[in-house]
Amino acid sequence: MSQPYPASTGGQSVPPPPPATRAEAAASAPAATAPPTASTTSEAPSEAELRRASAVLKTVSDAYSAKMVGQERLRTSLLISLIAGGHILLESVPGLAKTTAASTLADTVKAQFKRIQCTPDLLPSDITGNQIYDTATGSFRTVLGPVHANFVLLDEINRSSAKTQSAMLEAMQEHQTTIGGEIHHLPKPFLVIATQNPIEQEGTYELPEAQMDRFLLKEIVEYPSPAEEFEILGRIDSGVLDPDRHVESAITLDDVHMLQDVASRIYVDRAIRNYIVSIAYVTRNPAPYIGEERARYIKYGASPRASIAFLQASRALALLQGRSHVLPEDIRALRHLVLRHRVLLTFEADAEGIRSEEIIDQIFAAVPTP
C-alpha cells in the first residue's frame, strides 16, 4: 500500500500520515523544544528590537482603538498583512467600518492612502494610470493611477469587471505597473485592502481563484455587539469619527520597514515548517485523513502560496505577541484567515450549507501538532 504522503526526496524527509484519531495524534506528536537563540538564515531579533517593535505596534493599536469600536480581530488581521507585506480581502455586509478601518490604519502611518470605488464601468487605466497627450509640449506624459500609494482600498472589488480585476494582478504580485510599455514601481510598503459584499449579486463579478490566491489573508467582518454599537453612537456624537479628525500620534514608513525587517527574522522551527507543509498537503489529498464523506466537498486544495502565507503571517503574529519565534498555536490561529479562500468547496457543499471553516477545522484535527 502506497504512502499518502509523497516519498522523501533529496534527503528531506516527509512526515508519516497523521494518526486516525486525536488520541493517537497526541501520543505521536513530537515533544515541544525550546526556541533556539538564532535563526537558521539570519540573526534573530534582539530584545531591544522586540521592545522597539512592541512600542511601535502599541502606538498603532492605541490610535486604531481611539477611532474604531471593537473589531479587534480586524485590527490584528490588518497589522499582520502590513507586517508580512501581503494583501487582505475583507468580506462583510455594508456598514461594518471596513473603509474606516483601512483609512484609520493609513492615518496612523504617515503614508499615502487612496480609495478606489469599484464599479462595472471601471477601466484598468483608472487604477494603474494612463498616458495623456499634452498639447503644450506636443508629447505624451504619464499620469499614475491611484494604485500608486502605500495603502490602497479597493471598495467592493467584485463589482469591477474581470479585465479590471486582472489589472491588479501585476500590482499585487510584482509591486509594479506597466503604462505605455514603461514599468513604474509601487511605493514601499504597499498594502491592498479589498472589500466585497456577499449579499448582493446583481452587477457583481466573482473573483477568480487566481485573484483570490494573491491575497495573503481573508477576513470575515462581523456585526458589532449591542454594547459596541451603543459606543459607536456615542463616538458619532462626540465627533471622534469625523473624517476630518486625524489621529494625534502616528508612526513613519521607516517604522513599518523596521517591523517588516524584524518579522522576517522571527525563527520558524523545522518542525513547524513541516507542520505547515503537512496541512497544505492534506488539503489536496483529504480523503485518507478526514474521510471520503467530507473530502468530496473539497473541489481544490490550497496552493503553495498557502504555505508561504502561513510562514509570513505566523512570523507577523509572533511579533505582535512580542515573541522571537513562532509557535504551533500561531499556525492554528491563522488557519481560517489563510485557508478560507484557498480551500475551495464544491457546489454540493454550498447547497448543503457546509462552510470552508468546518472543513479546515477537520483538516487541522487530522494533522498532529508538533
Buried (B, 14 or more C-beta within 10 A) or exposed (E): EEEBBEEEEEEEEBBEBBBEEEEEBEEEBEEEEEBEEEBEEEEBBEEEBBEBBBEBBEBBBEBBBBBBBBBEEBBBBBBBBBBBBBBBBBBBEEEBBBBBBBBBBBBBBBBBBBBBEBBEEBBBBBBBBBBEEEEEEEEEEEEBBBBBBBBBBBBBBBBBBEEBBBBBEBBBEEBBBEBEEEEBEBEEBBBBBBBBBEEEEEEBBEBEEEBBBBBBBBBBBEEBEEEEEEBBEEBEEEEBBEEEEEBEEBBEBEBBEBBBEBBBBBBBBEBBBBBBBBBBBBBEBBBBBBEEEBBBBBEEBBBEBBBBBBBBBBBBBBBBBEBBBBBBEBBBBBBBBBBBBBBBBBEEBEEEEBBBBBBBBBBBBBBBBB
